């Protein structure tokens, strides 16, 4: 049975490959069937001997092999010699990510009992494909307040989720759009914040689309302050919050979109504690 989802404005067609938990999270993004989806994804399971088709290796990063194909498309595969000399998974796509085909090894080879790979592979594909639609997936916690979006970015463990949780407590009407991996799309020059089902351990997300007002980088502090950030520093911090594809064309698009985003939106440094004052201070970004 074909399933259709709309994620960051992209209509995606796939089959029912998912466990119950994944289907539940994805269900919030279901959309009407169409004969012309933006992307079709096909998966093959229990592939004992995955054969690598003709390709040119571009880079190897963290066991991920990034390749190009003779027809101008892309190919990604994972091979971890410490486990096996076999390919664990293979993804092949055309140059526009319109048709994506995936081969997965038996889960026993990876020593996993519950196979959630299809759910997370969809996210992995979307990370690359959405670049071609002027979109990014950014490691951050995000919220919508009075139809305006805010993005809070910081290294893991800094307190992004704690801060956005304070908004739910002290700013009635706040919606958490995504607590870990929201989608940002630039549409006619305006950045929009989208919800997405992959939201970390908290599993907090909502299928909404709102204009993004500002990007806020969090640091812990004994007092609360909001400071306009230097653009160069903001670029470096944003680079730490996005996945950096090793394919040159995708990497260049990634940098281009980050540049546009930071030219279009203000970026702030928020030093804060976990008080109501932290919310009031961050809210200044919506008023400036």
C-alpha positions as CSV (number, residue, x, y, z in Angstrom):
1,X,0.0,0.0,0.0
2,X,1.4,3.3,-1.0
3,X,1.6,6.1,1.6
4,X,1.9,9.8,0.9
5,X,3.5,12.4,3.2
6,X,4.1,16.1,2.9
7,X,7.4,17.2,4.6
8,X,8.8,20.6,4.3
9,X,6.5,21.2,1.3
10,X,7.8,18.0,-0.5
11,X,5.3,15.3,-1.4
12,X,6.8,11.9,-0.8
13,X,5.5,8.5,-1.9
14,X,6.6,5.3,-0.2
15,X,5.2,1.9,0.8
16,X,4.2,0.8,4.3
17,X,7.7,-0.1,5.5
18,X,7.3,1.2,9.1
19,X,6.8,-0.1,12.6
20,X,3.8,1.1,14.5
21,X,5.6,3.8,16.3
22,X,7.0,5.3,13.1
23,X,3.7,5.1,11.4
24,X,2.1,7.0,14.2
25,X,4.7,9.8,14.0
26,X,4.5,10.0,10.2
27,X,0.7,9.9,10.2
28,X,0.5,13.6,11.2
29,X,2.1,14.4,7.8
30,X,0.0,12.3,5.6
31,X,-1.4,13.9,2.5
32,X,-3.6,13.1,-0.4
33,X,-2.3,10.6,-3.0
34,X,-1.0,12.1,-6.3
35,X,0.2,10.7,-9.5
36,X,3.1,13.1,-9.5
37,X,4.8,13.1,-6.1
38,X,8.1,15.1,-5.8
39,X,9.8,11.9,-4.6
40,X,9.3,8.2,-4.8
41,X,11.1,5.9,-2.4
42,X,11.4,2.1,-2.8
43,X,13.1,-0.2,-0.3
44,X,14.4,-3.7,-0.5
45,X,15.0,-5.7,2.7
46,X,17.1,-8.7,3.8
47,X,19.6,-8.2,1.0
48,X,22.4,-10.6,1.8
49,X,24.9,-9.5,-0.9
50,X,24.3,-5.9,-2.0
51,X,26.1,-5.3,-5.3
52,X,27.6,-1.9,-5.9
53,X,26.6,-0.5,-9.3
54,X,29.0,1.6,-11.4
55,X,29.9,4.8,-9.5
56,X,32.7,7.2,-8.7
57,X,33.7,7.6,-5.0
58,X,33.7,11.3,-4.0
59,X,34.4,10.9,-0.2
60,X,34.3,8.6,2.8
61,X,33.1,10.1,6.0
62,X,32.2,8.1,9.1
63,X,31.8,4.9,7.1
64,X,29.5,6.6,4.7
65,X,30.7,6.4,1.1
66,X,29.5,9.3,-1.1
67,X,29.5,8.6,-4.8
68,X,28.2,9.9,-8.1
69,X,26.7,7.7,-10.8
70,X,27.3,7.8,-14.6
71,X,23.9,9.4,-15.2
72,X,24.6,12.3,-12.9
73,X,22.8,10.9,-9.9
74,X,24.0,10.1,-6.4
75,X,24.9,6.9,-4.5
76,X,25.5,6.4,-0.8
77,X,26.5,3.2,0.9
78,X,27.7,2.2,4.4
79,X,30.4,-0.4,5.0
80,X,32.0,-1.1,8.3
81,X,34.9,-3.5,8.0
82,X,34.9,-4.1,11.8
83,X,31.5,-5.8,11.4
84,X,31.7,-7.3,7.9
85,X,33.2,-6.8,4.4
86,X,29.6,-6.6,3.1
87,X,27.7,-3.4,2.3
88,X,25.1,-2.7,5.0
89,X,22.9,-0.4,3.0
90,X,22.8,1.2,-0.4
91,X,20.9,4.3,-1.6
92,X,20.7,5.2,-5.3
93,X,19.0,8.3,-6.6
94,X,18.7,10.4,-9.7
95,X,20.1,14.0,-9.7
96,X,16.9,15.5,-8.3
97,X,16.0,12.8,-5.7
98,X,12.8,12.1,-7.6
99,X,13.3,8.3,-7.5
100,X,15.2,6.8,-4.7
101,X,15.9,3.1,-4.4
102,X,17.3,1.6,-1.2
103,X,18.7,-1.9,-0.4
104,X,19.0,-2.9,3.3
105,X,21.0,-5.9,4.8
106,X,19.3,-8.3,7.2
107,X,18.8,-6.7,10.6
108,X,20.6,-9.6,12.2
109,X,23.8,-8.5,10.6
110,X,23.6,-5.3,12.6
111,X,22.5,-7.2,15.7
112,X,19.3,-5.2,16.1
113,X,15.9,-6.7,17.0
114,X,13.6,-3.8,16.1
115,X,14.2,-2.5,12.6
116,X,13.6,1.2,12.6
117,X,15.9,1.8,9.7
118,X,13.1,2.8,7.2
119,X,11.9,5.6,9.4
120,X,15.3,7.1,9.9
121,X,16.4,6.5,6.3
122,X,13.5,8.7,5.2
123,X,15.0,11.5,7.3
124,X,18.5,10.9,5.9
125,X,17.2,11.1,2.3
126,X,15.2,14.2,3.1
127,X,18.3,15.9,4.5
128,X,19.9,15.8,1.1
129,X,16.9,16.1,-1.1
130,X,15.4,19.2,0.6
131,X,18.5,21.2,-0.3
132,X,17.3,21.1,-3.9
133,X,14.0,22.6,-2.7
134,X,15.8,25.5,-0.8
135,X,15.4,23.8,2.5
136,X,17.5,22.7,5.5
137,X,17.1,20.3,8.4
138,X,18.7,22.1,11.4
139,X,19.6,20.5,14.8
140,X,17.6,22.8,17.1
141,X,14.4,23.2,19.1
142,X,11.8,25.4,17.5
143,X,8.5,27.0,18.4
144,X,5.7,29.1,17.1
145,X,4.2,32.0,19.1
146,X,1.5,34.3,17.6
147,X,2.2,32.8,14.2
148,X,5.9,33.6,14.3
149,X,8.6,31.0,14.5
150,X,11.8,30.9,16.5
151,X,14.7,28.6,16.2
152,X,16.9,27.8,19.3
153,X,20.2,26.2,18.5
154,X,23.0,25.0,20.8
155,X,25.2,21.9,21.4
156,X,23.4,18.9,22.8
157,X,22.9,19.1,26.6
158,X,22.8,22.9,26.7
159,X,19.1,23.2,27.4
160,X,17.3,23.9,24.1
161,X,14.3,21.7,25.0
162,X,14.3,23.0,28.6
163,X,14.1,26.6,27.2
164,X,11.3,25.9,24.7
165,X,9.5,24.1,27.5
166,X,9.5,27.3,29.5
167,X,7.6,29.0,26.7
168,X,4.8,26.4,27.1
169,X,4.7,27.3,30.8
170,X,5.0,31.1,30.6
171,X,3.8,32.1,27.1
172,X,0.3,30.6,26.6
173,X,-0.5,29.7,23.0
174,X,3.1,28.5,22.3
175,X,3.4,25.5,20.1
176,X,6.6,23.4,19.9
177,X,7.0,22.9,16.2
178,X,9.9,20.4,16.5
179,X,12.1,19.7,19.5
180,X,15.2,18.4,17.6
181,X,15.2,18.5,13.8
182,X,12.8,21.1,12.3
183,X,12.8,21.9,8.6
184,X,13.4,25.4,7.3
185,X,12.4,26.3,3.7
186,X,13.1,29.6,1.9
187,X,10.0,30.4,-0.2
188,X,10.0,33.5,-2.3
189,X,12.8,34.9,-0.2
190,X,11.0,34.3,3.1
191,X,12.2,31.5,5.5
192,X,9.4,29.3,6.9
193,X,9.6,26.9,9.8
194,X,8.0,23.4,9.3
195,X,7.4,20.6,11.7
196,X,8.8,17.1,11.0
197,X,8.3,13.7,12.7
198,X,11.9,13.2,13.8
199,X,12.2,15.1,17.1
200,X,14.7,13.3,19.3
201,X,13.9,11.7,22.6
202,X,11.1,14.1,23.5
203,X,9.0,13.1,20.4
204,X,7.5,16.6,20.3
205,X,6.5,17.9,16.9
206,X,3.6,19.5,15.1
207,X,2.6,19.7,11.4
208,X,2.6,23.5,11.1
209,X,4.2,26.1,8.8
210,X,4.9,29.6,10.1
211,X,7.3,32.4,9.1
212,X,10.6,32.2,10.8
213,X,11.4,35.4,12.7
214,X,14.9,34.8,14.2
215,X,17.6,32.3,15.0
216,X,18.7,32.3,18.7
217,X,21.8,30.5,19.9
218,X,21.6,29.5,23.5
219,X,24.2,29.6,26.3
220,X,23.7,29.0,30.0
221,X,24.0,32.1,32.2
222,X,23.3,33.3,35.7
223,X,21.4,36.3,34.3
224,X,19.4,36.7,31.1
225,X,20.5,38.8,28.1
226,X,19.8,38.9,24.3
227,X,22.5,40.2,22.1
228,X,22.6,40.6,18.3
229,X,25.2,38.2,17.0
230,X,28.1,38.9,14.6
231,X,27.3,37.3,11.2
232,X,30.6,35.4,11.0
233,X,30.1,33.8,14.4
234,X,26.5,33.0,13.5
235,X,27.7,31.2,10.3
236,X,30.2,29.0,12.3
237,X,27.5,28.1,14.8
238,X,25.0,27.2,12.1
239,X,27.5,25.0,10.4
240,X,27.7,23.0,13.6
241,X,23.9,22.6,13.5
242,X,23.5,21.1,10.1
243,X,24.7,17.9,8.4
244,X,27.4,18.7,5.8
245,X,27.0,16.5,2.7
246,X,30.3,15.4,1.1
247,X,28.9,15.7,-2.5
248,X,30.3,19.1,-3.7
249,X,27.0,20.2,-5.4
250,X,25.0,19.4,-2.3
251,X,27.6,20.9,0.0
252,X,27.7,24.2,-2.0
253,X,23.9,24.3,-1.9
254,X,24.0,23.8,1.9
255,X,26.4,26.8,2.3
256,X,24.3,28.9,0.0
257,X,21.2,28.4,1.9
258,X,22.9,29.0,5.3
259,X,24.2,32.3,3.9
260,X,20.7,33.3,2.6
261,X,19.2,32.4,5.9
262,X,21.6,34.5,7.9
263,X,21.3,37.4,5.5
264,X,17.5,37.3,5.8
265,X,17.1,36.7,9.5
266,X,18.6,38.3,12.6
267,X,20.7,35.9,14.8
268,X,21.0,36.4,18.5
269,X,22.9,35.1,21.5
270,X,20.7,34.3,24.4
271,X,22.4,33.8,27.8
272,X,19.8,32.6,30.2
273,X,18.7,30.5,33.2
274,X,15.5,28.5,33.5
275,X,13.2,31.2,34.7
276,X,10.3,33.1,33.3
277,X,12.7,36.0,32.7
278,X,14.5,33.8,30.1
279,X,11.3,33.7,28.1
280,X,10.7,37.4,28.4
281,X,14.2,38.1,27.3
282,X,14.0,35.7,24.3
283,X,10.7,37.2,23.3
284,X,12.5,40.5,22.5
285,X,13.6,38.8,19.2
286,X,9.9,38.8,18.1
287,X,9.5,42.5,18.9
288,X,12.7,43.9,17.3
